[in-house]
Amino acid sequence: AFVLRLSGVLAFVVILLCSQAKMALVPFDIAEAETELVSGPLVEYAGPALALFHLSKNMLLAALPLFLILMFLGGVSLQGFGLLWAALKLIAIVAVLTVIRNTNPRVRIDQALRFFWGPITAVALIAVVLALFGW
């Protein structure tokens, strides 16, 4: 049974925002070295190796929302309309990730890291403390 708790909502928001970094989406797709500015860190790859890098990045776009569904949104039921409901949840999470990616301003990496190590870490710690107290 899915129980909506404040700690779970906060943890869900933190993971949703941090997934941008895991999937190397904006602003974490910025290349840092001058030689990488052409096409990012994958500039030296071609053929099957490049395809595997892109495939793994695209697989994360399906696997990470599925993880969020399993951990925070009640999982997947194989009875009745459970698969349809899970597919709708997956589409909704991918849509939210896409909106975050497309509306996030281009910032420097140090600004992004300051944001994630500052308020996002604080919210994550609050979620852990609330979970320890059963909230």
Contacts in CASP RR format, 6 or more apart in sequence:
PFRMAT RR
TARGET T0000
AUTHOR 0000-0000-0000
METHOD contacts of the structure
MODEL  1
AFVLRLSGVLAFVVILLCSQAKMALVPFDIAEAETELVSGPLVEYAGPAL
ALFHLSKNMLLAALPLFLILMFLGGVSLQGFGLLWAALKLIAIVAVLTVI
RNTNPRVRIDQALRFFWGPITAVALIAVVLALFGW
2 73 0 8 1.000
2 74 0 8 1.000
2 75 0 8 1.000
5 130 0 8 1.000
5 131 0 8 1.000
5 134 0 8 1.000
5 135 0 8 1.000
6 127 0 8 1.000
6 130 0 8 1.000
6 135 0 8 1.000
7 127 0 8 1.000
7 128 0 8 1.000
7 130 0 8 1.000
7 131 0 8 1.000
7 134 0 8 1.000
7 135 0 8 1.000
8 72 0 8 1.000
8 127 0 8 1.000
8 131 0 8 1.000
10 123 0 8 1.000
10 124 0 8 1.000
10 126 0 8 1.000
10 127 0 8 1.000
10 130 0 8 1.000
11 72 0 8 1.000
11 124 0 8 1.000
11 127 0 8 1.000
11 131 0 8 1.000
12 68 0 8 1.000
12 72 0 8 1.000
13 123 0 8 1.000
14 120 0 8 1.000
14 123 0 8 1.000
14 124 0 8 1.000
14 127 0 8 1.000
15 68 0 8 1.000
15 71 0 8 1.000
15 72 0 8 1.000
16 68 0 8 1.000
16 93 0 8 1.000
16 96 0 8 1.000
16 97 0 8 1.000
16 100 0 8 1.000
17 100 0 8 1.000
17 116 0 8 1.000
17 120 0 8 1.000
18 116 0 8 1.000
18 120 0 8 1.000
19 64 0 8 1.000
19 68 0 8 1.000
19 97 0 8 1.000
20 26 0 8 1.000
20 27 0 8 1.000
20 28 0 8 1.000
20 97 0 8 1.000
20 100 0 8 1.000
20 101 0 8 1.000
20 104 0 8 1.000
21 28 0 8 1.000
21 112 0 8 1.000
21 116 0 8 1.000
22 60 0 8 1.000
22 64 0 8 1.000
23 57 0 8 1.000
23 60 0 8 1.000
23 61 0 8 1.000
23 64 0 8 1.000
23 97 0 8 1.000
24 57 0 8 1.000
25 97 0 8 1.000
25 100 0 8 1.000
25 101 0 8 1.000
25 104 0 8 1.000
26 101 0 8 1.000
26 102 0 8 1.000
26 104 0 8 1.000
26 106 0 8 1.000
27 104 0 8 1.000
27 105 0 8 1.000
27 106 0 8 1.000
27 107 0 8 1.000
27 108 0 8 1.000
27 109 0 8 1.000
27 111 0 8 1.000
27 112 0 8 1.000
28 109 0 8 1.000
28 112 0 8 1.000
29 40 0 8 1.000
30 106 0 8 1.000
30 108 0 8 1.000
30 109 0 8 1.000
31 37 0 8 1.000
31 40 0 8 1.000
31 41 0 8 1.000
32 109 0 8 1.000
35 43 0 8 1.000
36 43 0 8 1.000
42 50 0 8 1.000
42 53 0 8 1.000
45 53 0 8 1.000
61 94 0 8 1.000
61 97 0 8 1.000
62 90 0 8 1.000
62 94 0 8 1.000
65 89 0 8 1.000
65 90 0 8 1.000
65 93 0 8 1.000
65 94 0 8 1.000
65 97 0 8 1.000
66 90 0 8 1.000
68 93 0 8 1.000
69 75 0 8 1.000
69 76 0 8 1.000
69 86 0 8 1.000
69 89 0 8 1.000
69 90 0 8 1.000
69 93 0 8 1.000
70 76 0 8 1.000
73 89 0 8 1.000
75 86 0 8 1.000
76 82 0 8 1.000
76 83 0 8 1.000
76 86 0 8 1.000
77 83 0 8 1.000
77 85 0 8 1.000
77 86 0 8 1.000
107 115 0 8 1.000
END
